[in-house]
Amino acid sequence: MRKIFASIIVITFLLNGQAVFSQPDQQKPKLGILLVFDQLRGDYISRWQDQYVKDGFLRLTSEGTWFENCHYPYAGTVTGAGHATLTTGATPSIHGIIGNDWYDRKEGKNSYCAGSSRWTSIPPIPEVIPAPGTTIKVRGGGTPEKIRAETLGDALKRSTNNQGKVVSLSFKDRSSVLPGGMKPDHCYWFDTASGKFQTSTFYSSKVAPWLADFNNSKFIEQWRNKAWDKLYPNKDYKPFSGSDEQAGEGNGKNQGKSFPHPFGKIDKDYYDALYNSPYGNNVLLELAMKAIKAEKLGKNSQPDLLLLSFSSNDSVGHAWGPDSQEVFDTTLRTDLLIRDLLLFLDKEVGKNNYVIALSADHGVCPLPEVSKTKGLDAGRLATDKFSKEIEAALQEKFGKLAAPAKYLEAFSDTSAYLNYATLKANAINLDDATGFIKTWAGTQPAILSAYTSKEISLASTSSDPLLVSVSKSWFKGRSGDICFILKPFYIPGTYLTGTTHGSPHSYDTHVPLIAFGGGIKSLVIKEKVSPQLAASIIAEGIGISVPTSAEFTTPKGILLEQK
């Protein structure tokens, strides 16, 4: 019978390397795996557990340690921040990855969390001509240089004197680059323009032979002129999600709002649609298995590390929402993928020779239109319009400016950056300006709270849990002058369909955390913890040092107590 522990005292003891890990040091597994499913919300594990096969999610939760109540402790729940947190054990206030992008005052433009024009892609990205009236965001080659804390990969290299191998794989560049750290042996991600996995000149001038072979294979083309239909065509999905077509749903990459979702000929549209389907995960799994074999991961004299992030769950969730049949189907297929991965690892690496920490980088908000049908106050905040309203309010308060001068220099995610030169020229104190915006924001229907940079800097003495969560996403020199928190079930953006994440609300912060593998006991932990624990689980599980900035490195600190 499984044991369920619900006291802080017991939890602290469990995480003291004596109960969660039962094998002596000399028998530590040789392969650590950070297994991330992008946007896999925490409630999906229990919500649909009756629909899973016995050897996928259920094997993990029955044989491993399942942290049922795992939440990110910070407000900016986005992909870049989540992956950096999982692999460093630190919050954005420490590792510096406050978002996928942020405004760089020195450059006068947004800065991407995992790319730089100093580096180029390998193989080179083919030129893509933008559609009329659109632009293409240029991110440069992948690089982890903007992360400000040691990652699991860095810790493994340090602990093994560079003898242990680090392999990082994902469809998203940032989901591979940030976990991989500064010196991975291989770091690859997918390019939808070419349909190939790539790296950058930060890492190497060429890709590994096994990656080149995979790129040259026809594996990724097997869905050409086919369609994504339900895993179980005769099963009624509605009791487990909603109608196949609901208000607010998008159509993916021109795939339609309801099943089946077609794939066309082999071109960029095909690769985009593949990414935006569960089959993108199948592609990454196939690549991961080839990497494990080629690099002999888990069979070397020193422990190795595989950082594996599946991105298609996120793409599907953004388009159709967490209550869609598409997300339900993708999660059912994720369950089968986990089954296949575990069976492969048992055979190739050895059943007790690997340790997995499974988690997600964030959750997701329900479609506002679906929330409204349930009687909830919900909506969409057009951030471009909102930023213009802030500027108009500032000009009304502090005086009209001659164009092109503005009080607001930039608006990124849900943070405003004021123009310091304009404030100085008009003898306006920064605190006065942000204080006014805070008061003005309190009159806006979609805004729950607004916090100034001064308030955020003093959050350590605050009893406001929302302010504390915002402070854990704030990094001096990168964050804005005032941060806005939307009301629950409101989302920012410019799209009229689909959904997103990035808030401190529970649907965004709640993610799975499951420890599984050699030496890990069968437990259910009900106390509230942070996904930051994943870094320590893997490090302790394979016998290496935890990352130097990991917050939870001692038995006393592993339980993150939040009220």
Secondary structure, DSSP 8 states (H G I E B T S, - for coil): --EEE--HHHHHHIIIIISSB-S-GGG--SEEEEEEETT--TTHHHHTGGGS-TTTHHHHHHHSEEESSBB-SSS---HHHHHHHHHHSS-HHHH---SSEEEETTTTEEEETTEETTS-EES--------TT-------EE--TT--S--HHHHHHHHTTT-S-EEEEESSHHHHHHHH-SS-SEEEEEETTTTEEEEETTT-SS--HHHHHHHHSSGGGTTTT-EE--SSTTS--GGGS--SS-TT---TTTT-SSS-EE--SSSHHHHHHHHTSTHHHHHHHHHHHHHHHHHTTT-SSS-EEEEEEE-HHHHHHHHH-TTSHHHHHHHHHHHHHHHHHHHHHIIIIITTSEEEEEE-S------HHHHHHTT---EEEEHHHHHHHHHHHHHHHH----TT--SEEEEETTEEEE-HHHHHHTT--HHHHHHHHHHHHTTSTTEEEEEEHHHHHTGGG---HHHHHHHTT--TTTS-SEEEEE-TTEEEES-SSS----SSSHHHHB--EEEEETTB--EEE-S-B-TTHHHHHHHHHHT----TT-S--SHHHHS----
